[in-house]
């Protein structure tokens, strides 16, 4: 069996070493395609691969057409919108992600953004504290739970909404449950997004939700750019001088924000929620282990496409 690791943004060397140890101990061959620049390189490399590990690399029908022997592809990370799930199913390829492996890294980044904003960018001017502030988590999966854990240490008043988790289950985590997004936004000065980008969530965070937030509202997005309705985001910025937006995904409307609302937003240089050495290792090794487990036992626990 040949396992291909194809990454435009390479794993850290220590992660590659551990991925190799997992795969070769199981008796499989590991091949690397790192820092490639052209899709043609990927098409060539995947042609004889039985398994594929990617990060943010696009796995399209074109890639799957070229991968005649491919049986499984694993996205090293939680989000998997870079995988064409329908095409994977059509090509009889199992698609998986590695949920939870990047969760702490993303949670710490979300808090770093909030702290930086609350203390005025560490400019020396007087800021505010997070203790006692209300924090709403839209999405209460692995990342949301990690954010809640950190927020408890800061003494924040924490709320959560997740359509896939019952309002009875959320309080067991020491968090107050909301029955709708509207309730969450109405109650919380800070709202942190931890939702995937899909047909239900794309452009779902817009004017009707944001206008309900209390004074000095702060929206934090370490999820996906696509979940924000940017036209309506600009409308909120224009109407509410107290509104702030923090993200590790630059919006398409960044130029307008820089021109009209300077000082009221913060964007990282690139999407960096999972950009820690620990998350890099955890996700890559988890992907390798899932592939080995699939080949050895048929385990499909983390499958994200239809059979």
C-alpha positions as CSV (number, residue, x, y, z in Angstrom):
1,X,0.0,0.0,0.0
2,X,1.3,3.5,-0.9
3,X,0.3,6.4,1.3
4,X,0.8,9.9,-0.2
5,X,1.1,13.0,1.9
6,X,0.4,15.9,-0.5
7,X,0.7,19.3,1.1
8,X,1.1,22.7,-0.5
9,X,1.9,23.9,3.1
10,X,4.2,21.1,4.4
11,X,3.9,19.5,7.7
12,X,6.6,20.3,10.2
13,X,9.5,17.8,9.9
14,X,8.8,16.4,13.4
15,X,5.2,15.6,12.2
16,X,6.5,13.9,9.0
17,X,8.8,11.8,11.1
18,X,5.9,10.6,13.3
19,X,3.6,10.0,10.3
20,X,6.4,7.9,8.7
21,X,6.8,5.9,11.8
22,X,3.1,5.1,12.0
23,X,2.8,4.2,8.3
24,X,6.0,2.2,7.9
25,X,5.5,0.3,11.2
26,X,2.3,-0.9,9.7
27,X,4.1,-2.1,6.6
28,X,3.0,0.7,4.2
29,X,5.1,2.9,1.9
30,X,5.0,6.7,2.6
31,X,5.6,9.2,-0.2
32,X,5.8,13.0,0.2
33,X,4.7,15.7,-2.2
34,X,5.5,18.9,-0.3
35,X,5.3,22.6,-1.2
36,X,4.1,21.8,-4.7
37,X,3.0,24.7,-7.0
38,X,1.0,23.1,-9.8
39,X,-2.0,20.8,-9.7
40,X,-0.2,18.7,-12.4
41,X,2.3,17.7,-9.7
42,X,-0.5,16.4,-7.5
43,X,-2.2,14.6,-10.4
44,X,1.0,12.8,-11.2
45,X,1.9,11.9,-7.6
46,X,-1.6,10.5,-6.7
47,X,-1.8,8.3,-9.8
48,X,-0.6,5.2,-7.9
49,X,-1.5,6.1,-4.3
50,X,-3.8,3.9,-2.3
51,X,-4.3,6.6,0.4
52,X,-4.0,10.3,0.5
53,X,-3.3,12.8,3.4
54,X,-3.9,16.5,2.7
55,X,-4.2,19.7,4.7
56,X,-6.0,22.5,2.9
57,X,-5.3,21.0,-0.5
58,X,-8.2,20.6,-2.9
59,X,-9.3,17.1,-3.6
60,X,-11.5,17.6,-6.7
61,X,-13.1,15.2,-9.2
62,X,-10.0,15.9,-11.4
63,X,-7.7,14.7,-8.7
64,X,-9.9,11.6,-8.0
65,X,-10.0,10.8,-11.8
66,X,-6.2,10.7,-11.7
67,X,-6.1,8.6,-8.6
68,X,-7.1,5.2,-10.1
69,X,-6.1,3.2,-7.0
70,X,-7.2,5.6,-4.3
71,X,-9.3,4.1,-1.5
72,X,-9.2,6.7,1.2
73,X,-8.4,10.4,1.6
74,X,-8.0,12.1,5.0
75,X,-8.0,15.8,5.6
76,X,-5.6,16.5,8.5
77,X,-7.9,18.9,10.4
78,X,-11.5,19.4,11.3
79,X,-12.9,21.3,8.3
80,X,-13.2,19.3,5.1
81,X,-14.7,21.8,2.6
82,X,-11.6,21.3,0.5
83,X,-12.8,17.7,-0.2
84,X,-15.4,17.1,-3.0
85,X,-17.5,14.7,-1.0
86,X,-19.8,13.8,-3.8
87,X,-16.9,13.1,-6.1
88,X,-15.3,10.9,-3.4
89,X,-18.4,8.9,-3.1
90,X,-18.7,8.6,-6.9
91,X,-15.2,7.3,-7.0
92,X,-15.7,4.8,-4.1
93,X,-13.2,6.7,-2.0
94,X,-13.7,7.1,1.8
95,X,-13.2,10.7,2.9
96,X,-12.3,11.4,6.5
97,X,-11.3,14.3,8.7
98,X,-9.4,14.4,12.1
99,X,-11.8,16.1,14.4
100,X,-10.5,17.6,17.7
101,X,-6.8,17.5,16.8
102,X,-6.6,21.2,16.1
103,X,-9.2,22.2,18.7
104,X,-7.0,23.7,21.4
105,X,-4.9,25.6,18.9
106,X,-8.0,27.3,17.4
107,X,-9.4,28.0,20.8
108,X,-6.2,29.6,22.0
109,X,-6.2,31.8,18.9
110,X,-9.8,32.9,19.4
111,X,-8.8,34.0,23.0
112,X,-5.7,35.7,21.8
113,X,-7.8,37.8,19.4
114,X,-10.2,38.7,22.1
115,X,-7.5,39.6,24.6
116,X,-5.7,41.7,22.0
117,X,-8.9,43.6,21.2
118,X,-10.0,44.0,24.8
119,X,-6.6,45.6,25.8
120,X,-6.5,48.0,22.8
121,X,-3.9,46.1,20.8
122,X,-1.4,46.5,23.8
123,X,-1.0,50.1,22.7
124,X,-0.5,51.4,26.3
125,X,-4.0,52.8,26.4
126,X,-6.6,51.7,28.9
127,X,-8.6,48.7,27.8
128,X,-11.2,46.3,29.4
129,X,-11.2,42.9,31.0
130,X,-12.9,39.7,29.9
131,X,-13.9,38.7,33.4
132,X,-17.6,38.9,33.8
133,X,-18.3,39.5,30.1
134,X,-20.8,37.3,28.2
135,X,-19.3,34.9,25.6
136,X,-21.5,33.1,23.1
137,X,-20.3,30.0,21.3
138,X,-22.1,29.4,18.0
139,X,-21.2,25.7,17.6
140,X,-20.3,23.6,20.6
141,X,-18.1,20.8,19.1
142,X,-14.5,20.2,20.0
143,X,-13.3,23.8,19.5
144,X,-16.3,25.3,21.2
145,X,-15.7,23.1,24.2
146,X,-12.0,24.1,24.3
147,X,-13.0,27.8,24.2
148,X,-15.5,27.3,27.0
149,X,-12.8,25.7,29.1
150,X,-10.5,28.7,28.7
151,X,-13.3,31.2,29.2
152,X,-14.1,29.6,32.6
153,X,-10.6,30.4,33.8
154,X,-11.2,34.0,32.8
155,X,-14.4,34.1,34.7
156,X,-16.6,34.8,31.7
157,X,-20.4,34.1,31.6
158,X,-20.6,31.5,28.8
159,X,-23.5,30.6,26.5
160,X,-23.7,28.1,23.6
161,X,-26.0,27.2,20.8
162,X,-25.6,24.1,18.6
163,X,-28.5,22.7,16.6
164,X,-27.0,19.2,16.9
165,X,-26.6,19.2,20.7
166,X,-29.7,19.3,23.0
167,X,-30.1,22.2,25.3
168,X,-30.3,19.6,28.1
169,X,-26.8,18.3,27.3
170,X,-24.9,21.7,27.1
171,X,-25.2,22.6,30.8
172,X,-23.3,19.5,31.8
173,X,-20.2,21.3,30.4
174,X,-20.9,24.2,32.8
175,X,-22.2,26.4,30.0
176,X,-25.7,27.9,29.6
177,X,-27.7,26.7,26.6
178,X,-29.5,28.9,24.1
179,X,-32.4,27.6,22.1
180,X,-31.6,29.6,19.0
181,X,-28.9,31.8,17.4
182,X,-31.1,34.9,18.1
183,X,-31.0,34.2,21.8
184,X,-27.3,33.7,21.7
185,X,-26.6,37.0,19.9
186,X,-29.1,38.9,22.1
187,X,-27.4,37.8,25.3
188,X,-23.7,37.9,24.4
189,X,-21.2,40.8,24.0
190,X,-18.7,38.4,22.5
191,X,-19.8,35.8,20.0
192,X,-17.2,33.2,18.7
193,X,-18.0,31.2,15.6
194,X,-17.2,27.5,15.5
195,X,-19.4,26.3,12.7
196,X,-18.6,24.6,9.4
197,X,-19.2,26.2,6.0
198,X,-22.1,24.3,4.4
199,X,-25.4,25.0,2.6
200,X,-27.1,25.8,5.9
201,X,-24.4,28.1,7.4
202,X,-22.9,30.0,4.4
203,X,-23.8,33.7,4.7
204,X,-25.9,32.9,7.7
205,X,-24.2,35.4,10.1
206,X,-25.6,38.7,9.0
207,X,-27.5,41.8,10.0
208,X,-30.5,40.2,11.7
209,X,-28.3,38.4,14.2
210,X,-25.5,41.0,14.6
211,X,-27.9,43.9,15.3
212,X,-29.2,42.1,18.4
213,X,-25.8,42.0,20.1
214,X,-25.3,44.2,23.3
215,X,-23.3,47.3,23.4
216,X,-19.5,47.0,22.5
217,X,-20.3,43.8,20.5
218,X,-17.3,41.7,19.3
219,X,-17.7,39.0,16.7
220,X,-14.8,36.4,16.5
221,X,-14.5,34.2,13.5
222,X,-11.9,31.4,13.5
223,X,-14.3,29.2,11.4
224,X,-14.7,30.0,7.7
225,X,-15.0,33.3,5.7
226,X,-18.1,31.9,3.9
227,X,-20.3,31.9,7.0
228,X,-20.3,35.7,7.1
229,X,-22.7,37.8,5.0
230,X,-20.2,40.5,4.2
231,X,-22.7,43.0,2.7
232,X,-24.6,42.9,6.0
233,X,-21.4,42.9,8.0
234,X,-20.6,46.3,6.4
235,X,-24.1,47.5,7.2
236,X,-23.5,46.7,10.9
237,X,-20.2,48.5,10.8
238,X,-21.9,51.6,9.3
239,X,-24.8,51.6,11.8
240,X,-22.9,50.7,15.0
241,X,-19.6,52.4,15.9
242,X,-19.3,50.0,18.9
243,X,-19.1,46.9,16.7
244,X,-15.8,45.0,16.3
245,X,-14.8,42.0,14.1
246,X,-11.9,39.7,14.7
247,X,-10.9,36.9,12.4
248,X,-8.1,34.7,11.1
249,X,-9.8,34.7,7.7
250,X,-9.7,38.0,5.8
251,X,-13.0,39.0,4.4
252,X,-13.4,39.9,0.7
253,X,-14.6,43.3,1.9
254,X,-11.3,44.0,3.8
255,X,-10.5,47.0,1.5
256,X,-13.8,48.7,2.4
257,X,-13.2,48.1,6.1
258,X,-9.7,49.6,5.9
259,X,-11.0,52.6,4.2
260,X,-14.1,53.3,6.4
261,X,-13.7,51.5,9.7
262,X,-10.0,51.5,10.6
263,X,-9.2,50.3,14.1
264,X,-12.4,48.3,14.5
265,X,-11.3,45.0,13.1
266,X,-8.3,42.6,13.3
267,X,-7.3,40.0,10.8
268,X,-4.3,37.6,11.0
269,X,-1.9,37.5,8.0
270,X,-3.3,34.1,7.0
271,X,-5.7,31.4,8.3
272,X,-3.7,30.2,11.3
273,X,-6.1,28.6,13.7
274,X,-4.2,25.3,13.4
275,X,-0.8,26.8,12.9
276,X,0.9,25.4,16.0
277,X,3.6,22.7,16.2
278,X,1.3,20.6,18.4
279,X,-1.7,20.8,16.1
280,X,0.5,20.1,13.1
281,X,1.7,16.9,14.7
282,X,-1.6,15.8,16.1
283,X,-3.6,16.2,12.9
284,X,-1.0,14.6,10.7
285,X,-0.4,11.6,13.0
286,X,-4.1,11.1,13.5
287,X,-4.6,11.0,9.7
288,X,-2.0,8.4,9.4
289,X,-3.4,6.3,12.2
290,X,-6.9,6.5,10.7
291,X,-5.6,5.2,7.4
292,X,-3.8,2.4,8.9
293,X,-6.8,1.5,11.0
294,X,-9.1,1.6,7.9
295,X,-6.8,-0.7,6.0
296,X,-6.3,-3.1,8.9
297,X,-9.9,-3.2,10.4
298,X,-12.2,-1.3,8.0
299,X,-12.9,1.4,10.7
300,X,-14.8,4.3,9.1
301,X,-15.6,6.2,12.4
302,X,-14.5,9.5,11.0
303,X,-16.0,9.2,7.5
304,X,-17.6,12.4,6.3
305,X,-19.0,11.3,2.8
306,X,-21.8,9.0,1.9
307,X,-21.2,5.3,1.3
